[in-house]
Amino acid sequence: MAEKKNKKEASDTKEESKQEKEPENPEFDIKIRVNKLFDEQSGKLRALASANISGFAVHGIRVMNGEKGLFVAMPSRSYKSADGTTQYEELFHPVTAEARTALYGAVIDGYHEAVIQAQSEEEELPFTQSM
């Protein structure tokens, strides 16, 4: 009977250690600033943004309008591969799905807020007549 109890205690200890090792959902401190908005005639680019993420700054984030709707393009650089084709390499990108969801969601939300603010500022402009 003591043997069964020891096995149960061992399994309980394994469960506790598994729970301790599993990371909790990390909280991300993300602040977005939309630097420039582009109109629909400009092509696929809708905005340029920057993000401050827990003490780090990321510049050159693009909000793009693709066939499936808005998406976030991270800062990247281009280079020619050995076969002469142009390749792109992201300079900064989220590593986990949770981080990607948090960052991309914050950028898209910031974009929508900037569009709403720009529209409200246009409405507030006084009407002037030229003579």
Buried (B, 14 or more C-beta within 10 A) or exposed (E): EEEEEEEEEEEEEEEEEEEEEEEEEEEBEBEBBBEEBBEEEEEBBBBBBBBEBEEEEBEBBBBBBEEEEBBBBBBBEEEEEEEEEEEEEEEBEBEEEBBBEBBBEBBBEBBBEBBEEEEEEEEEEEEEEEE
